[in-house]
Amino acid sequence: MTKTVAILNGPNLNLLGTREPEIYGSETLSDIQQLCAQKADALGLSVVFKQSNIEGELVTWIQEAKDNAVGIIINAAAYTHTSVAILDALNTCDCRIIEVHLSNIHQRESFRHKSYVSRAADGMICGLGSIGYTLALDAIAARLTRGD
């Protein structure tokens, strides 16, 4: 049976490709989804790829992933810096959790330097654009192989 990784994306990521391309690049979220599907297939994984502008919907998807996925890759976007609800949901998961950001949040405004998600994540990848998602898939696959 194929192991599933939930890739969850937060607010405004549906605007990738047009929103601040000087920060986020020109790729769309659909481009990133396709990149992740190809990488997951090469690793023998499957992905469930979702995006929402609604905090509660992300919390529900995290709770679903808790029972249905071997890992979560999460780009909580602006909720990274504000959402205790997302942190609490992530803390209920026993699976591997990788936090991803397209931009380097530590080079940006000071309010973006704090991440609630990081408190629950096994690791964080930021500032590498869309390749951060594929690196996160590599990390989850490697940890599964090692039995971590």
DRENDREN-913359 format. One line per field, with one value per atom (N, C-alpha, C, O, CB): x, y, z; residue number from 1; residue in one letter. Coordinates in Angstrom, 2 decimals, always signed. Glycine has a CB too. Layout:
<recs>
px	(X/...)
py	(Y/...)
pz	(Z/...)
k	(NUM/...)
r	(a/...)
</recs>
This chain:
<recs>
px	(+0.84/+0.00/+0.89/+1.85/-0.96/+0.55/+1.32/+1.13/+0.02/+0.92/+2.23/+2.18/+1.88/+2.44/+3.51/+0.98/+0.50/+1.12/+1.28/-1.02/+1.47/+1.94/+0.93/+0.58/+3.39/+0.46/-0.45/+0.38/+1.23/-1.43/+0.14/+0.81/-0.25/-1.14/+1.53/-0.14/-1.17/-0.64/+0.44/-1.69/-1.39/-0.98/-2.00/-3.21/-0.78/-1.50/-2.36/-2.74/-2.66/-1.70/-3.15/-3.78/-2.88/-1.67/-4.23/-3.53/-2.96/-2.01/-1.53/-2.24/-1.74/-0.86/-1.56/-0.90/-0.40/-2.88/-3.61/-3.29/-3.61/-5.12/-2.67/-2.31/-0.88/-0.41/-2.52/-0.18/+1.20/+1.25/+0.35/+1.79/+2.32/+2.50/+2.14/+2.66/+1.67/+1.22/+0.84/+1.09/+1.30/-0.63/+1.08/+1.27/+2.75/+3.45/+0.53/+3.22/+4.59/+5.61/+6.32/+4.71/+5.70/+6.64/+8.10/+8.92/+6.50/+8.42/+9.78/+10.13/+11.30/+9.96/+9.12/+9.32/+9.04/+9.83/+8.41/+7.92/+7.44/+7.72/+7.46/+5.99/+8.25/+8.54/+7.34/+6.27/+9.02/+7.54/+6.50/+5.72/+4.74/+7.13/+6.15/+5.43/+4.06/+3.91/+6.26/+3.10/+1.78/+1.72/+2.59/+0.66/+0.69/+0.49/+0.25/+0.65/-0.68/-0.40/-0.62/+0.72/+0.89/-1.52/+1.65/+2.99/+3.67/+4.29/+3.86/+3.54/+4.15/+3.47/+4.14/+4.06/+2.17/+1.44/+1.95/+2.18/-0.08/+2.12/+2.60/+4.02/+4.34/+2.57/+4.87/+6.24/+6.24/+7.02/+7.01/+5.38/+5.29/+4.76/+5.26/+4.39/+3.78/+3.24/+4.30/+4.41/+2.03/+5.09/+6.16/+7.23/+7.68/+6.80/+7.62/+8.64/+8.14/+8.86/+9.06/+6.90/+6.33/+6.29/+6.64/+4.92/+5.88/+5.82/+7.20/+7.33/+5.27/+8.22/+9.59/+10.06/+10.91/+10.55/+9.50/+9.87/+8.96/+9.16/+9.83/+7.96/+7.03/+6.00/+5.45/+7.78/+5.73/+4.75/+3.59/+3.69/+5.39/+2.50/+1.42/+1.22/+1.59/+0.08/+0.63/+0.38/-1.08/-1.75/+1.27/-1.54/-2.81/-2.42/-1.83/-3.78/-2.74/-2.28/-3.49/-4.42/-1.51/-3.47/-4.63/-4.17/-3.07/-5.49/-5.07/-4.84/-6.13/-7.21/-4.29/-6.02/-7.19/-6.78/-5.69/-7.91/-7.68/-7.52/-8.17/-8.17/-8.11/-8.73/-9.51/-8.74/-8.44/-10.91/-8.43/-7.65/-8.29/-7.60/-7.49/-9.59/-10.27/-10.22/-10.16/-11.70/-10.25/-10.16/-8.78/-8.67/-10.43/-7.74/-6.39/-6.31/-5.71/-5.33/-6.90/-6.93/-7.63/-7.14/-7.64/-8.75/-9.48/-8.61/-8.56/-10.79/-7.93/-7.08/-5.90/-5.49/-6.55/-5.36/-4.28/-4.82/-4.17/-3.70/-6.01/-6.62/-6.88/-6.69/-7.94/-7.30/-7.50/-6.18/-6.10/-8.19/-5.14/-3.82/-3.26/-2.51/-2.85/-3.61/-3.16/-3.44/-2.63/-3.84/-4.57/-4.97/-4.71/-4.77/-6.42/-4.42/-4.35/-3.02/-2.87/-5.42/-2.07/-0.83/+0.39/+0.33/-0.80/+1.49/+2.75/+3.54/+4.52/+3.60/+3.10/+3.79/+2.92/+1.98/+5.10/+3.28/+2.63/+3.72/+4.69/+1.75/+3.53/+4.34/+3.39/+2.34/+4.98/+3.75/+2.84/+3.52/+4.57/+2.26/+2.89/+3.22/+1.99/+1.05/+3.59/+2.00/+0.85/+0.76/-0.17/+0.90/+1.73/+1.74/+1.59/+2.26/+0.61/+0.73/+0.59/+0.17/+0.48/-0.41/-0.55/-0.95/+0.25/+0.13/-1.93/+1.37/+2.60/+2.88/+3.30/+3.78/+2.64/+3.06/+1.96/+2.18/+3.51/+0.77/-0.36/-1.20/-1.94/-1.25/-1.09/-2.12/-1.72/-0.97/-2.48/-2.23/-2.10/-2.97/-2.63/-2.49/-4.08/-4.97/-4.24/-4.38/-6.24/-3.49/-2.72/-1.63/-1.42/-2.10/-0.95/+0.06/-0.58/-0.04/+0.72/-1.70/-2.35/-2.73/-2.58/-3.59/-3.23/-3.59/-2.34/-2.34/-4.31/-1.28/-0.03/+0.52/+1.08/+1.02/+0.37/+0.88/+0.16/+0.65/+0.76/-1.00/-1.71/-1.21/-1.59/-3.21/-0.36/+0.09/+1.37/+2.30/+0.31/+1.39/+2.60/+3.44/+4.53/+2.22/+2.95/+3.67/+4.77/+4.86/+2.69/+5.58/+6.64/+6.01/+5.09/+7.67/+6.53/+6.00/+7.17/+8.14/+5.22/+7.06/+8.08/+7.39/+6.38/+8.80/+7.93/+7.43/+8.19/+9.41/+7.60/+7.45/+8.05/+7.59/+6.43/+7.68/+8.51/+8.20/+8.97/+10.16/+8.54/+8.31/+8.97/+10.05/+11.13/+7.94/+9.77/+10.74/+11.45/+11.02/+10.05/+12.54/+13.25/+12.59/+12.82/+14.78/+11.79/+11.01/+11.91/+11.47/+10.07/+13.15/+14.07/+14.73/+15.37/+15.15/+14.57/+15.07/+13.97/+14.20/+15.69/+12.80/+11.65/+11.29/+12.09/+10.45/+10.09/+9.67/+9.80/+9.65/+8.22/+10.08/+10.35/+9.17/+9.39/+10.70/+7.93/+6.79/+6.76/+6.12/+5.47/+7.45/+7.50/+8.58/+8.66/+7.74/+9.39/+10.49/+10.01/+10.70/+11.50/+8.84/+8.29/+7.38/+6.50/+7.53/+7.60/+6.77/+6.19/+6.92/+7.58/+4.88/+4.22/+4.36/+4.49/+2.72/+4.32/+4.42/+5.73/+5.75/+4.32/+6.81/+8.12/+8.15/+8.93/+9.17/+7.30/+7.27/+6.83/+7.15/+6.34/+6.09/+5.60/+6.35/+6.26/+4.12/+7.09/+7.72/+9.04/+9.76/+7.96/+9.31/+10.61/+11.71/+12.87/+10.55/+11.34/+12.30/+11.60/+10.39/+13.20/+12.40/+11.88/+12.79/+14.01/+11.76/+12.17/+12.89/+12.31/+11.11/+12.76/+13.17/+12.65/+13.66/+14.86/+12.34/+13.12/+13.94/+14.42/+15.19/+15.09/+13.98/+14.45/+13.38/+13.55/+14.91/+12.29/+11.22/+10.56/+10.50/+11.74/+10.07/+9.30/+10.14/+9.60/+8.70/+11.45/+12.29/+12.21/+12.50/+13.75/+11.81/+11.63/+10.62/+10.78/+11.20/+9.58/+8.57/+9.16/+8.90/+7.37/+9.96/+10.54/+11.59/+11.73/+11.15/+12.32/+13.28/+12.56/+13.06/+14.15/+11.40/+10.61/+10.14/+10.14/+9.40/+9.73/+9.35/+10.55/+10.41/+8.80/+11.72/+12.94/+13.19/+13.53/+14.17/+13.02/+13.27/+12.30/+12.71/+13.15/+11.04/+10.06/+10.37/+10.33/+8.62/+10.67/+11.00/+12.24/+12.26/+11.25/+13.24/+14.47/+14.18/+14.70/+15.54/+13.37/+13.04/+12.21/+12.35/+12.32/+11.33/+10.55/+11.46/+11.30/+9.47/+12.41/+13.35/+14.20/+14.45/+14.25/+14.64/+15.45/+14.63/+15.17/+16.22/+13.33/+12.47/+12.37/+11.95/+12.95/+12.77/+12.66/+11.23/+10.94/+13.43)
py	(-1.18/+0.00/+1.25/+1.33/+0.00/+2.21/+3.44/+4.29/+4.44/+4.23/+4.84/+5.72/+7.14/+7.62/+5.67/+7.79/+9.11/+10.21/+10.06/+9.18/+11.31/+12.51/+13.62/+13.86/+12.91/+14.27/+15.41/+16.67/+16.99/+15.53/+17.39/+18.67/+19.75/+19.87/+18.71/+20.53/+21.49/+22.91/+23.23/+21.24/+23.74/+25.10/+26.09/+25.89/+25.28/+27.17/+28.16/+29.33/+29.26/+28.67/+30.42/+31.54/+32.22/+32.37/+32.55/+32.62/+33.39/+32.60/+33.14/+34.56/+31.35/+30.57/+30.21/+29.84/+29.29/+30.33/+30.16/+31.27/+31.15/+30.12/+32.34/+33.47/+33.41/+34.34/+34.76/+32.31/+32.18/+32.34/+31.93/+30.82/+32.95/+33.21/+34.64/+35.21/+32.26/+35.22/+36.61/+37.48/+38.69/+36.70/+36.91/+37.68/+37.82/+36.83/+36.99/+39.03/+39.36/+38.37/+37.70/+39.40/+38.27/+37.31/+37.57/+36.66/+37.34/+38.81/+39.11/+38.41/+38.24/+40.62/+38.02/+37.29/+35.80/+34.95/+37.85/+35.48/+34.10/+33.39/+32.20/+34.09/+34.11/+33.49/+33.48/+34.01/+32.08/+32.89/+32.90/+31.59/+31.52/+33.21/+30.57/+29.29/+29.43/+30.18/+28.18/+28.73/+28.70/+27.54/+26.67/+28.56/+27.54/+26.43/+25.14/+24.07/+26.72/+25.24/+24.07/+23.50/+22.29/+24.44/+24.38/+23.93/+23.17/+22.13/+25.13/+23.70/+23.04/+21.71/+20.73/+23.96/+21.66/+20.40/+19.34/+18.20/+20.62/+19.71/+18.78/+18.31/+17.13/+19.43/+19.25/+18.92/+17.91/+16.96/+20.19/+18.14/+17.24/+15.87/+14.86/+17.86/+15.82/+14.53/+13.71/+12.50/+14.74/+14.35/+13.64/+13.14/+12.00/+14.56/+13.98/+13.60/+12.47/+11.51/+14.81/+12.58/+11.54/+10.21/+9.18/+11.94/+10.23/+9.01/+8.37/+7.15/+9.31/+9.17/+8.66/+8.05/+7.16/+9.77/+8.54/+8.04/+6.91/+6.38/+9.17/+6.54/+5.50/+5.99/+5.20/+4.35/+7.28/+7.88/+8.43/+8.57/+8.99/+8.73/+9.48/+10.75/+10.82/+8.63/+11.76/+13.01/+13.40/+13.15/+14.12/+14.02/+14.72/+16.18/+16.57/+14.22/+16.98/+18.37/+19.29/+19.21/+18.64/+20.15/+21.01/+22.43/+22.64/+20.42/+23.38/+24.77/+25.36/+25.10/+25.60/+26.16/+26.87/+28.22/+28.38/+26.02/+29.16/+30.46/+30.46/+31.48/+31.56/+29.32/+29.22/+28.40/+27.22/+28.59/+29.01/+28.36/+27.05/+26.04/+29.29/+27.06/+25.88/+24.71/+23.56/+26.20/+25.01/+23.96/+23.29/+22.07/+24.53/+24.09/+23.52/+22.63/+21.56/+24.64/+23.07/+22.27/+20.94/+19.89/+23.04/+20.96/+19.72/+18.80/+17.60/+20.03/+19.33/+18.50/+17.91/+16.78/+19.33/+18.66/+18.12/+16.96/+15.92/+19.22/+17.12/+16.05/+14.82/+13.69/+16.52/+15.00/+13.88/+13.20/+11.97/+14.34/+13.99/+13.44/+12.63/+11.68/+14.57/+13.01/+12.28/+10.79/+9.96/+12.84/+10.44/+9.05/+8.44/+7.22/+8.93/+9.27/+8.77/+9.01/+8.59/+9.39/+9.66/+10.01/+9.63/+9.58/+11.50/+9.37/+9.08/+10.36/+10.36/+8.10/+11.45/+12.72/+13.88/+13.73/+12.73/+15.04/+16.29/+17.27/+17.48/+16.85/+17.86/+19.00/+20.18/+20.18/+18.82/+21.19/+22.31/+23.63/+23.95/+22.29/+24.40/+25.81/+26.56/+26.81/+26.16/+26.89/+27.55/+29.03/+29.72/+27.40/+29.51/+30.90/+31.83/+31.62/+31.16/+32.83/+33.81/+33.17/+33.69/+34.87/+32.04/+31.36/+30.80/+30.50/+30.24/+30.66/+30.21/+31.06/+30.54/+30.27/+32.35/+33.32/+33.66/+34.44/+34.57/+33.06/+33.47/+32.34/+32.56/+34.34/+31.13/+30.14/+29.10/+28.16/+29.43/+29.31/+28.31/+27.10/+25.98/+28.90/+27.32/+26.21/+25.23/+24.02/+26.76/+25.73/+24.85/+24.14/+22.94/+25.64/+24.84/+24.20/+23.08/+21.98/+25.23/+23.35/+22.33/+21.11/+19.97/+22.91/+21.33/+20.19/+19.40/+18.17/+20.69/+20.10/+19.40/+18.60/+17.52/+20.41/+19.13/+18.43/+17.12/+16.30/+19.32/+16.89/+15.62/+14.54/+13.38/+15.83/+14.90/+13.97/+13.25/+13.85/+14.72/+11.96/+11.16/+11.04/+10.47/+9.78/+11.56/+11.42/+12.49/+13.40/+11.53/+12.35/+13.32/+14.61/+14.58/+12.75/+15.74/+17.05/+17.91/+18.12/+17.73/+18.41/+19.32/+20.64/+20.66/+18.70/+21.72/+23.07/+23.61/+23.50/+24.02/+24.18/+24.72/+26.16/+26.50/+23.84/+26.99/+28.35/+28.65/+28.33/+29.39/+29.26/+29.61/+30.66/+30.56/+30.11/+31.65/+32.70/+32.39/+31.54/+34.09/+33.10/+32.95/+33.88/+35.09/+33.28/+33.32/+34.13/+34.92/+35.91/+33.23/+34.49/+35.17/+36.39/+37.18/+34.20/+36.55/+37.74/+38.77/+39.82/+37.35/+38.48/+39.35/+40.13/+40.24/+38.51/+40.68/+41.48/+40.69/+39.47/+41.96/+41.42/+40.76/+39.91/+38.89/+41.79/+40.30/+39.50/+38.13/+37.22/+40.23/+37.95/+36.66/+35.74/+34.57/+36.86/+36.23/+35.42/+34.37/+33.37/+36.31/+34.56/+33.59/+32.62/+33.02/+34.31/+31.33/+30.30/+29.40/+28.73/+29.47/+29.39/+28.43/+27.02/+26.06/+28.80/+26.88/+25.58/+24.88/+23.67/+25.73/+25.64/+25.05/+24.29/+23.36/+26.13/+24.68/+23.99/+22.53/+21.70/+24.73/+22.22/+20.86/+20.14/+18.92/+20.88/+20.89/+20.32/+19.62/+20.01/+21.41/+18.57/+17.89/+18.73/+18.65/+16.51/+19.54/+20.40/+21.47/+21.43/+19.58/+22.46/+23.56/+23.79/+23.74/+24.86/+24.03/+24.39/+25.72/+25.83/+23.28/+26.74/+28.03/+28.70/+28.50/+28.94/+29.52/+30.34/+29.69/+30.29/+30.78/+28.47/+27.76/+27.66/+26.91/+26.38/+28.39/+28.32/+26.96/+26.28/+28.65/+26.56/+25.31/+24.07/+23.03/+25.19/+24.16/+22.99/+22.58/+21.44/+23.28/+23.51/+23.17/+22.06/+21.23/+24.39/+22.04/+20.98/+19.62/+18.63/+21.30/+19.58/+18.30/+17.84/+16.64/+18.40/+18.78/+18.41/+17.86/+16.94/+19.62/+18.41/+17.90/+16.48/+15.64/+18.82/+16.20/+14.83/+13.89/+12.78/+14.78/+14.34/+13.53/+13.23/+12.10/+14.26/+14.23/+14.06/+13.05/+12.19/+15.40/+13.14/+12.19/+10.79/+9.84/+12.59/+10.65/+9.31/+8.74/+7.55/+9.40/+9.54/+9.06/+8.62/+7.59/+10.15/+9.37/+9.00/+7.74/+6.94/+10.13/+7.55/+6.31/+5.11/+4.06/+6.40/+5.29/+4.23/+3.83/+2.65/+4.65/+4.84/+4.59/+4.12/+3.59/+5.83/+4.31/+3.91/+4.95/+4.64/+2.63/+6.18/+7.28/+7.64/+8.53/+8.51)
pz	(+0.00/+0.00/+0.00/+0.75/+1.22/-0.84/-0.95/+0.30/+0.81/-2.20/+0.76/+1.93/+1.46/+0.48/+2.73/+2.19/+1.79/+2.64/+3.85/+1.89/+1.97/+2.63/+2.33/+1.18/+2.15/+3.38/+3.21/+3.05/+3.89/+4.43/+1.96/+1.72/+1.84/+1.00/+0.31/+2.92/+3.27/+3.14/+3.65/+4.69/+2.47/+2.17/+2.69/+2.56/+0.67/+3.28/+3.91/+3.02/+1.79/+5.10/+3.66/+2.97/+1.94/+2.12/+3.98/+0.87/-0.22/-1.12/-2.12/+0.33/-0.80/-1.67/-2.98/-3.95/-0.96/-3.01/-4.27/-5.26/-6.44/-4.00/-4.80/-5.66/-6.18/-6.84/-4.90/-5.88/-6.36/-7.88/-8.60/-5.95/-8.33/-9.75/-10.10/-11.05/-10.58/-9.31/-9.54/-8.31/-8.45/-9.93/-7.14/-5.90/-5.59/-5.37/-4.72/-5.57/-5.20/-5.78/-5.02/-3.70/-7.09/-7.68/-7.31/-7.37/-9.18/-6.94/-6.51/-5.19/-4.87/-6.36/-4.43/-3.18/-3.38/-2.95/-2.06/-4.03/-4.09/-5.41/-5.54/-3.84/-6.40/-7.68/-8.61/-8.29/-7.48/-9.77/-10.81/-10.91/-11.64/-12.14/-10.19/-10.23/-9.55/-8.58/-9.55/-10.06/-9.43/-8.44/-8.42/-10.51/-7.63/-6.70/-7.47/-7.02/-5.74/-8.59/-9.45/-9.96/-10.03/-10.65/-10.30/-10.70/-9.57/-9.79/-11.13/-8.36/-7.19/-6.91/-6.56/-5.95/-7.07/-6.88/-7.86/-7.46/-7.06/-9.10/-10.12/-9.79/-9.91/-11.51/-9.37/-8.98/-7.82/-7.82/-8.58/-6.85/-5.68/-6.07/-5.57/-4.61/-6.95/-7.38/-8.09/-7.86/-8.31/-8.93/-9.65/-8.68/-8.80/-10.71/-7.73/-6.76/-5.87/-5.60/-5.90/-5.40/-4.55/-5.28/-4.70/-4.09/-6.53/-7.33/-7.42/-7.29/-8.74/-7.65/-7.73/-6.41/-6.39/-8.16/-5.30/-3.97/-3.49/-2.39/-2.97/-4.29/-3.89/-2.89/-2.11/-3.31/-2.90/-2.01/-2.83/-4.05/-1.16/-2.18/-2.82/-2.00/-0.83/-2.90/-2.63/-1.93/-2.02/-3.02/-2.49/-0.97/-0.93/-0.79/+0.22/+0.25/-1.79/-1.87/-1.74/-2.55/-3.21/-0.72/-0.46/-0.10/+0.39/+0.67/-0.36/+0.02/+0.53/-0.01/-1.17/+1.59/+2.10/+2.68/+3.22/+3.17/+2.55/+3.20/+4.58/+5.27/+2.34/+4.98/+6.21/+7.25/+7.02/+5.93/+8.37/+9.43/+9.90/+10.03/+10.61/+10.15/+10.65/+9.68/+10.10/+10.97/+8.39/+7.39/+7.45/+7.33/+5.98/+7.63/+7.78/+9.02/+8.98/+7.86/+10.10/+11.34/+11.08/+11.50/+12.48/+10.40/+10.07/+9.23/+9.49/+9.33/+8.23/+7.37/+8.15/+7.88/+6.18/+9.10/+9.95/+10.76/+10.88/+10.89/+11.33/+12.11/+11.24/+11.71/+12.75/+10.01/+9.09/+8.76/+8.70/+7.80/+8.54/+8.21/+9.37/+9.16/+7.84/+10.57/+11.76/+11.64/+12.08/+13.01/+11.04/+10.93/+9.55/+9.40/+11.25/+8.55/+7.18/+6.47/+5.32/+6.39/+7.10/+6.40/+7.24/+8.47/+6.08/+6.55/+7.23/+7.48/+8.23/+6.41/+6.86/+7.05/+6.61/+5.84/+6.30/+7.13/+6.75/+6.35/+7.07/+7.92/+5.18/+4.77/+4.84/+4.19/+3.32/+5.61/+5.80/+5.54/+6.11/+7.20/+4.67/+4.48/+4.97/+4.21/+2.96/+6.23/+6.84/+6.48/+6.89/+8.35/+5.71/+5.25/+6.45/+7.47/+4.20/+6.37/+7.46/+8.77/+9.84/+7.06/+8.71/+9.95/+10.72/+11.91/+9.64/+10.06/+10.72/+11.95/+12.99/+9.75/+11.83/+12.83/+13.84/+14.76/+12.16/+13.65/+14.49/+15.06/+16.02/+13.70/+14.52/+14.81/+15.87/+15.60/+13.56/+17.05/+18.11/+17.77/+18.14/+19.50/+17.08/+16.70/+15.77/+15.94/+16.00/+14.82/+13.93/+14.72/+14.52/+12.75/+15.60/+16.46/+17.28/+17.33/+17.39/+17.91/+18.73/+17.90/+18.36/+19.41/+16.69/+15.82/+15.44/+15.48/+14.55/+15.07/+14.71/+15.88/+15.69/+14.23/+17.08/+18.27/+18.54/+19.32/+19.48/+17.93/+18.12/+17.17/+17.30/+17.92/+16.22/+15.18/+15.58/+16.12/+13.85/+15.31/+15.54/+14.28/+14.32/+16.04/+13.16/+11.90/+11.79/+12.61/+10.71/+10.76/+10.49/+9.97/+9.16/+9.48/+10.44/+10.04/+9.58/+10.31/+11.22/+8.36/+7.82/+7.48/+6.76/+6.56/+7.99/+7.70/+6.49/+6.42/+8.94/+5.55/+4.32/+4.11/+4.34/+3.10/+3.67/+3.25/+1.98/+1.88/+4.37/+1.02/-0.24/-0.03/-0.61/-1.25/+0.80/+1.08/+2.39/+3.17/+1.14/+2.63/+3.89/+4.90/+4.89/+3.74/+5.77/+6.71/+7.66/+8.24/+7.51/+7.84/+8.75/+8.12/+8.81/+9.22/+6.82/+6.13/+5.92/+5.31/+4.79/+6.39/+6.15/+7.41/+8.33/+5.67/+7.44/+8.58/+9.89/+9.91/+8.38/+10.96/+12.24/+12.72/+13.38/+13.30/+12.42/+12.89/+12.23/+12.75/+12.61/+11.10/+10.42/+10.99/+10.60/+8.93/+11.88/+12.42/+13.41/+13.64/+13.10/+14.00/+14.95/+14.23/+13.47/+16.10/+14.48/+13.87/+14.95/+15.67/+12.85/+15.04/+15.92/+15.36/+16.12/+16.10/+14.05/+13.40/+13.77/+13.97/+11.87/+13.88/+14.18/+15.49/+15.66/+14.22/+16.43/+17.72/+17.58/+18.43/+18.68/+16.50/+16.28/+15.16/+15.03/+15.97/+14.35/+13.16/+13.49/+14.40/+12.12/+12.71/+12.82/+12.19/+12.58/+12.15/+11.20/+10.54/+9.74/+9.52/+9.64/+9.31/+8.51/+7.31/+7.43/+9.36/+6.16/+4.95/+4.49/+4.24/+3.82/+4.39/+3.95/+3.03/+3.13/+5.16/+2.13/+1.27/-0.01/-0.75/+2.01/-0.29/-1.48/-2.56/-3.53/-1.10/-2.41/-3.39/-3.39/-2.36/-4.77/-4.55/-4.65/-4.36/-3.98/-6.02/-4.54/-4.27/-2.79/-2.45/-4.65/-1.93/-0.52/-0.31/+0.59/+0.25/-1.12/-1.02/-1.39/-0.72/-1.94/-2.46/-2.86/-1.87/-1.62/-4.27/-1.30/-0.25/+0.98/+1.64/+0.15/+1.28/+2.41/+2.14/+3.04/+2.67/+0.89/+0.53/+0.66/+1.16/-0.91/+0.22/+0.40/+1.87/+2.24/-0.20/+2.71/+4.14/+4.75/+5.54/+4.87/+4.40/+4.94/+4.45/+5.23/+4.53/+3.16/+2.61/+3.30/+3.64/+1.08/+3.52/+4.19/+5.61/+6.06/+4.20/+6.33/+7.70/+7.75/+8.67/+8.39/+6.77/+6.72/+6.45/+7.06/+5.63/+5.55/+5.22/+6.43/+6.68/+4.07/+7.18/+8.37/+9.55/+10.52/+8.75/+9.48/+10.58/+11.69/+12.80/+11.16/+11.38/+12.37/+12.62/+13.41/+11.90)
k	(1/1/1/1/1/2/2/2/2/2/3/3/3/3/3/4/4/4/4/4/5/5/5/5/5/6/6/6/6/6/7/7/7/7/7/8/8/8/8/8/9/9/9/9/9/10/10/10/10/10/11/11/11/11/11/12/12/12/12/12/13/13/13/13/13/14/14/14/14/14/15/15/15/15/15/16/16/16/16/16/17/17/17/17/17/18/18/18/18/18/19/19/19/19/19/20/20/20/20/20/21/21/21/21/21/22/22/22/22/22/23/23/23/23/23/24/24/24/24/24/25/25/25/25/25/26/26/26/26/26/27/27/27/27/27/28/28/28/28/28/29/29/29/29/29/30/30/30/30/30/31/31/31/31/31/32/32/32/32/32/33/33/33/33/33/34/34/34/34/34/35/35/35/35/35/36/36/36/36/36/37/37/37/37/37/38/38/38/38/38/39/39/39/39/39/40/40/40/40/40/41/41/41/41/41/42/42/42/42/42/43/43/43/43/43/44/44/44/44/44/45/45/45/45/45/46/46/46/46/46/47/47/47/47/47/48/48/48/48/48/49/49/49/49/49/50/50/50/50/50/51/51/51/51/51/52/52/52/52/52/53/53/53/53/53/54/54/54/54/54/55/55/55/55/55/56/56/56/56/56/57/57/57/57/57/58/58/58/58/58/59/59/59/59/59/60/60/60/60/60/61/61/61/61/61/62/62/62/62/62/63/63/63/63/63/64/64/64/64/64/65/65/65/65/65/66/66/66/66/66/67/67/67/67/67/68/68/68/68/68/69/69/69/69/69/70/70/70/70/70/71/71/71/71/71/72/72/72/72/72/73/73/73/73/73/74/74/74/74/74/75/75/75/75/75/76/76/76/76/76/77/77/77/77/77/78/78/78/78/78/79/79/79/79/79/80/80/80/80/80/81/81/81/81/81/82/82/82/82/82/83/83/83/83/83/84/84/84/84/84/85/85/85/85/85/86/86/86/86/86/87/87/87/87/87/88/88/88/88/88/89/89/89/89/89/90/90/90/90/90/91/91/91/91/91/92/92/92/92/92/93/93/93/93/93/94/94/94/94/94/95/95/95/95/95/96/96/96/96/96/97/97/97/97/97/98/98/98/98/98/99/99/99/99/99/100/100/100/100/100/101/101/101/101/101/102/102/102/102/102/103/103/103/103/103/104/104/104/104/104/105/105/105/105/105/106/106/106/106/106/107/107/107/107/107/108/108/108/108/108/109/109/109/109/109/110/110/110/110/110/111/111/111/111/111/112/112/112/112/112/113/113/113/113/113/114/114/114/114/114/115/115/115/115/115/116/116/116/116/116/117/117/117/117/117/118/118/118/118/118/119/119/119/119/119/120/120/120/120/120/121/121/121/121/121/122/122/122/122/122/123/123/123/123/123/124/124/124/124/124/125/125/125/125/125/126/126/126/126/126/127/127/127/127/127/128/128/128/128/128/129/129/129/129/129/130/130/130/130/130/131/131/131/131/131/132/132/132/132/132/133/133/133/133/133/134/134/134/134/134/135/135/135/135/135/136/136/136/136/136/137/137/137/137/137/138/138/138/138/138/139/139/139/139/139/140/140/140/140/140/141/141/141/141/141/142/142/142/142/142/143/143/143/143/143/144/144/144/144/144/145/145/145/145/145/146/146/146/146/146/147/147/147/147/147/148/148/148/148/148)
r	(m/m/m/m/m/t/t/t/t/t/k/k/k/k/k/t/t/t/t/t/v/v/v/v/v/a/a/a/a/a/i/i/i/i/i/l/l/l/l/l/n/n/n/n/n/g/g/g/g/g/p/p/p/p/p/n/n/n/n/n/l/l/l/l/l/n/n/n/n/n/l/l/l/l/l/l/l/l/l/l/g/g/g/g/g/t/t/t/t/t/r/r/r/r/r/e/e/e/e/e/p/p/p/p/p/e/e/e/e/e/i/i/i/i/i/y/y/y/y/y/g/g/g/g/g/s/s/s/s/s/e/e/e/e/e/t/t/t/t/t/l/l/l/l/l/s/s/s/s/s/d/d/d/d/d/i/i/i/i/i/q/q/q/q/q/q/q/q/q/q/l/l/l/l/l/c/c/c/c/c/a/a/a/a/a/q/q/q/q/q/k/k/k/k/k/a/a/a/a/a/d/d/d/d/d/a/a/a/a/a/l/l/l/l/l/g/g/g/g/g/l/l/l/l/l/s/s/s/s/s/v/v/v/v/v/v/v/v/v/v/f/f/f/f/f/k/k/k/k/k/q/q/q/q/q/s/s/s/s/s/n/n/n/n/n/i/i/i/i/i/e/e/e/e/e/g/g/g/g/g/e/e/e/e/e/l/l/l/l/l/v/v/v/v/v/t/t/t/t/t/w/w/w/w/w/i/i/i/i/i/q/q/q/q/q/e/e/e/e/e/a/a/a/a/a/k/k/k/k/k/d/d/d/d/d/n/n/n/n/n/a/a/a/a/a/v/v/v/v/v/g/g/g/g/g/i/i/i/i/i/i/i/i/i/i/i/i/i/i/i/n/n/n/n/n/a/a/a/a/a/a/a/a/a/a/a/a/a/a/a/y/y/y/y/y/t/t/t/t/t/h/h/h/h/h/t/t/t/t/t/s/s/s/s/s/v/v/v/v/v/a/a/a/a/a/i/i/i/i/i/l/l/l/l/l/d/d/d/d/d/a/a/a/a/a/l/l/l/l/l/n/n/n/n/n/t/t/t/t/t/c/c/c/c/c/d/d/d/d/d/c/c/c/c/c/r/r/r/r/r/i/i/i/i/i/i/i/i/i/i/e/e/e/e/e/v/v/v/v/v/h/h/h/h/h/l/l/l/l/l/s/s/s/s/s/n/n/n/n/n/i/i/i/i/i/h/h/h/h/h/q/q/q/q/q/r/r/r/r/r/e/e/e/e/e/s/s/s/s/s/f/f/f/f/f/r/r/r/r/r/h/h/h/h/h/k/k/k/k/k/s/s/s/s/s/y/y/y/y/y/v/v/v/v/v/s/s/s/s/s/r/r/r/r/r/a/a/a/a/a/a/a/a/a/a/d/d/d/d/d/g/g/g/g/g/m/m/m/m/m/i/i/i/i/i/c/c/c/c/c/g/g/g/g/g/l/l/l/l/l/g/g/g/g/g/s/s/s/s/s/i/i/i/i/i/g/g/g/g/g/y/y/y/y/y/t/t/t/t/t/l/l/l/l/l/a/a/a/a/a/l/l/l/l/l/d/d/d/d/d/a/a/a/a/a/i/i/i/i/i/a/a/a/a/a/a/a/a/a/a/r/r/r/r/r/l/l/l/l/l/t/t/t/t/t/r/r/r/r/r/g/g/g/g/g/d/d/d/d/d)
</recs>
